[in-house]
């Protein structure tokens, strides 16, 4: 079978490696998308264990197109049939003389032509067809995931500007952190620390359910065997995880999320720019500092960045820092070891690996 997984733009190599480690054979890599092959077992494994991907799709077709008729031809050329209800959801990037709704309509028409007994049902269809048109390349397939895998299911407290858990997991994997003390001085609701603990302890996505249970291939016995063996592989390694957060309500939220996720961590109310007042060493920092989109002006943000950088220089020489930000300010304070361009939603940002000297 051929599959498509969506992932963070800029961390495709990490997603490809994760897929490969779970048994997938990588065929092609596109911005934000991985094409790979494998057997049905891979559907269960990737949905349950995938940390750097958003979803697993059974790929029905892909090709370069110029317009809606080319999309129609791709769908018409396939032999896939649907029994029961279905819905079509499309996303489009680039300049075209048609809309995402037009794409969905064309794909839906062709599916009904092949499967006249199928019924369109948009609210909760048994089969969901997902389509992407990225500039001139079209992909479509059957969703096996349901809600995106970044919705882990452990968030009982929602921060106003949370980091996407798949991005948080990608940052942790990209960093050089191997299990030593980990500090997040802008910890918010604790996502980075929770994802770090789940990665190193091999904790699967056990707090949610999956769309594959509605699909034709679903084998309950196979799923239960995979679920049980995966849970049995999970570890309970005690880690030294410390978060610092400015606001008490977020501290409480961080602790609630960690408890739901089964992660033991320390979350302190305090200021990142006075980190030495709370901890004596921080061999590794992974963090997502505020961008200023919700909390204030760039001037305030840049002052916060400057104060935090001076704090690190004065008290935490040698610390490894992995950070994501749309600004280049930290390049003036720390030694840049590596950086990447990351698309965070629609925001173009940079991920940095740095060292405090």
C-alpha positions as CSV (number, residue, x, y, z in Angstrom):
1,X,0.0,0.0,0.0
2,X,1.1,3.6,-0.6
3,X,0.6,6.3,2.1
4,X,0.9,10.0,2.6
5,X,1.7,11.6,6.0
6,X,1.6,15.4,6.6
7,X,4.2,16.9,8.9
8,X,5.9,20.1,10.0
9,X,7.4,22.2,7.1
10,X,11.1,22.1,7.7
11,X,11.3,18.9,9.7
12,X,10.3,16.5,7.0
13,X,13.5,14.5,7.5
14,X,12.6,13.8,11.1
15,X,9.1,12.5,10.1
16,X,10.6,10.4,7.3
17,X,13.0,8.8,9.8
18,X,10.2,8.1,12.3
19,X,8.1,6.5,9.5
20,X,11.1,4.4,8.4
21,X,11.9,3.3,11.9
22,X,8.3,2.0,12.2
23,X,8.6,0.0,9.0
24,X,7.7,2.4,6.2
25,X,9.6,2.6,3.0
26,X,10.1,6.3,2.0
27,X,9.3,6.9,-1.7
28,X,9.3,10.7,-2.0
29,X,9.5,13.8,0.2
30,X,7.6,17.0,-0.5
31,X,7.4,20.2,1.6
32,X,5.2,19.1,4.6
33,X,4.4,15.7,3.1
34,X,6.0,12.3,3.1
35,X,5.1,9.6,0.5
36,X,5.9,6.0,1.6
37,X,4.8,2.4,1.3
38,X,4.1,-0.4,3.7
39,X,1.5,-2.9,4.9
40,X,-1.8,-2.4,6.8
41,X,0.0,-2.9,10.1
42,X,1.8,0.4,9.5
43,X,-1.5,2.3,9.7
44,X,-2.0,1.2,13.3
45,X,1.6,1.7,14.2
46,X,2.0,5.2,12.8
47,X,-1.3,6.5,14.2
48,X,-0.5,5.1,17.7
49,X,3.2,5.9,17.8
50,X,3.7,8.8,15.4
51,X,4.9,12.0,17.2
52,X,6.2,14.1,14.3
53,X,3.4,13.6,11.8
54,X,-0.1,15.0,11.7
55,X,-2.0,12.1,10.0
56,X,-1.8,8.9,8.0
57,X,-3.6,8.8,4.6
58,X,-4.0,5.9,2.2
59,X,-2.8,7.5,-1.0
60,X,-5.2,7.0,-3.9
61,X,-3.4,9.2,-6.4
62,X,-1.1,12.1,-7.0
63,X,0.3,14.0,-10.0
64,X,0.9,17.4,-11.5
65,X,-2.2,19.2,-12.7
66,X,-3.1,22.3,-14.6
67,X,-6.8,22.5,-13.7
68,X,-9.9,20.8,-12.4
69,X,-10.1,18.5,-15.4
70,X,-6.7,17.1,-14.6
71,X,-7.8,16.4,-11.1
72,X,-10.9,14.7,-12.5
73,X,-8.8,12.4,-14.7
74,X,-6.6,11.4,-11.7
75,X,-9.6,10.4,-9.6
76,X,-11.3,8.7,-12.6
77,X,-8.2,6.6,-13.3
78,X,-8.3,5.0,-9.9
79,X,-10.3,1.9,-9.1
80,X,-11.2,2.8,-5.5
81,X,-14.9,2.4,-4.5
82,X,-16.8,3.5,-1.5
83,X,-19.5,1.7,0.4
84,X,-21.6,3.8,2.8
85,X,-21.2,7.5,3.6
86,X,-18.3,9.7,2.5
87,X,-17.1,13.3,2.6
88,X,-14.4,15.2,0.8
89,X,-12.2,17.9,2.3
90,X,-9.7,19.9,0.2
91,X,-6.9,22.3,0.9
92,X,-5.3,24.5,-1.8
93,X,-2.0,26.5,-1.9
94,X,-1.1,28.7,-4.8
95,X,-2.8,30.8,-7.4
96,X,-5.7,29.0,-9.2
97,X,-8.9,30.0,-10.9
98,X,-11.0,27.7,-8.8
99,X,-11.5,27.1,-5.1
100,X,-11.0,24.2,-2.6
101,X,-14.8,23.7,-2.7
102,X,-14.5,23.2,-6.5
103,X,-11.9,20.5,-5.9
104,X,-14.1,18.7,-3.4
105,X,-17.1,18.9,-5.8
106,X,-15.1,17.3,-8.7
107,X,-13.6,14.5,-6.5
108,X,-17.1,13.8,-5.0
109,X,-18.7,13.6,-8.4
110,X,-16.1,11.1,-9.6
111,X,-16.5,9.0,-6.5
112,X,-20.3,8.9,-6.9
113,X,-19.9,7.9,-10.6
114,X,-17.8,4.9,-9.5
115,X,-19.8,4.2,-6.3
116,X,-23.5,5.1,-7.1
117,X,-24.7,3.5,-3.8
118,X,-22.4,5.8,-1.7
119,X,-23.9,8.8,0.0
120,X,-22.3,12.2,0.7
121,X,-22.4,13.0,4.4
122,X,-20.3,15.8,5.6
123,X,-20.8,15.8,9.3
124,X,-19.4,12.4,10.3
125,X,-18.8,10.3,7.1
126,X,-17.7,6.7,7.4
127,X,-15.0,7.4,4.8
128,X,-13.2,10.8,4.6
129,X,-11.4,11.7,1.4
130,X,-8.7,14.3,1.9
131,X,-7.3,16.3,-1.0
132,X,-4.3,18.7,-1.3
133,X,-3.4,20.9,-4.2
134,X,0.1,22.4,-3.6
135,X,0.7,24.8,-6.4
136,X,0.4,22.3,-9.3
137,X,0.7,19.0,-7.5
138,X,-2.4,17.2,-6.5
139,X,-2.7,14.5,-3.8
140,X,-5.7,12.6,-2.5
141,X,-6.5,9.7,-0.3
142,X,-8.4,8.1,2.5
143,X,-7.9,9.5,6.0
144,X,-7.1,6.9,8.7
145,X,-6.4,9.3,11.6
146,X,-9.5,11.5,12.2
147,X,-8.5,14.5,14.3
148,X,-4.9,15.4,13.6
149,X,-2.3,13.5,15.6
150,X,-1.1,16.7,17.2
151,X,-4.3,16.5,19.2
152,X,-2.8,14.1,21.7
153,X,-5.7,14.1,24.1
154,X,-3.8,15.0,27.2
155,X,-4.5,18.8,27.1
156,X,-7.1,19.5,29.8
157,X,-5.8,23.1,30.1
158,X,-5.5,25.2,26.9
159,X,-2.9,27.9,26.8
160,X,-3.9,30.9,24.6
161,X,-0.8,30.4,22.4
162,X,0.2,26.8,22.7
163,X,3.0,25.1,20.7
164,X,1.8,22.4,18.4
165,X,2.7,19.0,20.0
166,X,4.1,17.6,16.8
167,X,6.3,20.6,16.4
168,X,7.4,20.3,20.1
169,X,8.2,16.6,19.5
170,X,10.2,17.6,16.4
171,X,12.2,20.2,18.3
172,X,13.0,17.6,21.0
173,X,14.1,15.0,18.4
174,X,16.2,17.6,16.5
175,X,17.9,18.8,19.7
176,X,20.8,17.0,21.2
177,X,18.9,16.2,24.4
178,X,19.4,12.6,25.6
179,X,17.6,12.5,28.9
180,X,19.7,14.9,31.1
181,X,18.0,17.8,33.0
182,X,15.7,19.6,30.6
183,X,14.5,23.2,31.2
184,X,11.8,25.1,29.4
185,X,11.9,28.7,30.7
186,X,8.8,29.7,28.8
187,X,6.9,26.5,29.4
188,X,3.3,27.7,29.0
189,X,1.1,24.7,29.5
190,X,4.0,22.2,29.5
191,X,3.8,20.8,26.0
192,X,7.6,20.6,25.2
193,X,8.4,18.9,28.5
194,X,5.5,16.4,28.2
195,X,6.5,15.6,24.6
196,X,10.1,15.1,25.7
197,X,9.0,12.6,28.4
198,X,6.7,10.7,26.0
199,X,9.5,10.4,23.4
200,X,12.1,9.1,25.7
201,X,9.7,6.8,27.4
202,X,8.1,5.6,24.2
203,X,4.6,6.6,25.3
204,X,2.1,6.3,22.4
205,X,-0.9,8.4,21.5
206,X,-3.0,6.5,24.1
207,X,-5.3,9.4,25.1
208,X,-7.3,9.6,21.9
209,X,-9.0,7.4,19.3
210,X,-8.5,7.0,15.5
211,X,-10.5,7.0,12.3
212,X,-9.2,3.7,11.0
213,X,-11.7,1.9,13.2
214,X,-14.4,3.0,10.7
215,X,-12.7,1.7,7.6
216,X,-13.0,-1.5,5.6
217,X,-9.6,-3.0,6.5
218,X,-10.0,-2.6,10.3
219,X,-8.9,-5.8,12.1
220,X,-9.7,-5.5,15.8
221,X,-7.5,-8.4,16.7
222,X,-4.5,-6.9,14.9
223,X,-5.1,-3.5,16.5
224,X,-5.4,-4.9,20.0
225,X,-2.1,-6.9,19.5
226,X,-0.3,-3.7,18.4
227,X,-1.8,-1.6,21.1
228,X,-0.9,-4.0,23.8
229,X,2.6,-4.6,22.6
230,X,3.2,-0.9,22.2
231,X,2.0,-0.1,25.7
232,X,4.1,-2.9,27.1
233,X,7.2,-1.2,25.5
234,X,6.5,2.1,27.2
235,X,9.0,2.9,30.0
236,X,8.6,4.8,33.3
237,X,12.0,6.5,33.4
238,X,12.1,9.3,35.9
239,X,13.4,12.5,34.3
240,X,14.5,15.9,35.6
241,X,12.1,18.2,33.8
242,X,11.7,21.8,34.9
243,X,9.4,24.4,33.5
244,X,9.3,28.1,34.4
245,X,6.2,30.1,33.7
246,X,5.3,33.8,34.4
247,X,1.6,33.4,35.1
248,X,0.1,31.3,37.9
249,X,-2.9,30.2,35.9
250,X,-0.5,28.6,33.3
251,X,1.5,27.0,36.0
252,X,-1.6,25.3,37.3
253,X,-2.6,24.4,33.7
254,X,0.9,22.9,33.1
255,X,0.5,20.7,36.1
256,X,-2.9,19.5,35.1
257,X,-1.7,18.6,31.6
258,X,1.3,16.8,33.0
259,X,-0.9,14.8,35.4
260,X,-3.3,13.8,32.5
261,X,-0.3,12.8,30.4
262,X,1.3,10.8,33.1
263,X,4.4,12.9,33.2
264,X,6.3,13.9,36.4
265,X,7.7,17.4,36.1
266,X,8.3,20.5,38.2
267,X,6.6,23.7,37.0
268,X,7.6,27.0,38.9
269,X,6.1,30.4,38.7
270,X,8.8,32.8,37.7
271,X,10.6,34.8,35.1
272,X,12.8,33.4,32.3
273,X,15.0,36.4,32.6
274,X,15.7,35.5,36.2
275,X,16.2,31.8,35.7
276,X,19.1,31.5,38.1
277,X,16.9,32.3,41.0
278,X,15.0,29.0,40.6
279,X,17.6,26.5,39.3
280,X,21.3,26.2,39.6
281,X,22.1,24.5,36.2
282,X,20.4,23.9,32.9
283,X,22.4,21.6,30.6
284,X,19.7,21.7,28.0
285,X,17.0,24.2,27.2
286,X,14.2,23.6,24.7
287,X,11.7,26.4,24.5
288,X,9.1,28.3,22.5
289,X,9.4,31.9,23.7
290,X,6.5,34.3,23.1
291,X,6.4,35.9,19.6
292,X,4.4,39.0,20.6
293,X,1.5,38.1,18.5
294,X,-0.8,38.0,21.5
295,X,1.0,39.5,24.4
296,X,2.3,42.9,23.2
297,X,4.6,44.8,20.9
298,X,7.8,43.8,19.3
299,X,9.6,46.3,21.5
300,X,8.5,44.4,24.6
301,X,9.3,41.0,23.1
302,X,12.8,42.1,22.0
303,X,13.5,43.5,25.6
304,X,12.4,40.1,27.0
305,X,14.7,38.3,24.5
306,X,17.6,40.6,25.5
307,X,17.1,40.1,29.2
308,X,16.7,36.4,28.9
309,X,19.9,36.2,26.7
310,X,21.9,38.2,29.2
311,X,20.6,36.0,32.0
312,X,21.8,32.9,30.1
313,X,25.2,34.4,29.3
314,X,25.8,35.4,32.9
315,X,24.6,32.3,34.7
316,X,24.4,29.4,32.3
317,X,27.5,29.2,30.2
318,X,27.7,26.0,28.2
319,X,23.9,25.4,28.0
320,X,22.6,23.9,24.8
321,X,19.5,25.8,23.6
322,X,16.9,24.6,21.1
323,X,14.5,27.4,20.3
324,X,11.9,28.4,17.7
325,X,11.2,32.1,16.9
326,X,10.3,34.3,13.9
327,X,13.1,36.7,14.9
328,X,16.9,36.6,14.6
329,X,17.7,38.4,17.8
330,X,19.2,35.4,19.6
331,X,21.8,35.1,16.9
332,X,23.5,38.1,18.5
333,X,23.9,36.5,21.9
334,X,24.5,32.7,21.4
335,X,26.6,30.6,19.1
336,X,24.5,29.2,16.3
337,X,25.1,25.5,15.8
338,X,22.4,24.9,13.3
339,X,19.2,26.6,12.1
340,X,16.2,25.7,9.9
341,X,13.4,27.6,8.3
342,X,10.1,26.3,9.7
343,X,6.6,27.0,8.7
344,X,4.6,27.2,11.9
345,X,1.0,27.3,10.7
346,X,1.2,30.3,8.3
347,X,4.0,31.9,10.2
348,X,7.5,31.6,8.9
349,X,9.9,31.0,11.7
350,X,13.4,29.6,12.4
351,X,14.4,26.8,14.6
352,X,17.8,27.2,16.2
353,X,20.3,24.9,18.0
354,X,22.6,27.2,19.9
355,X,25.2,27.2,22.7
356,X,25.7,29.7,25.4
357,X,29.3,30.7,25.6
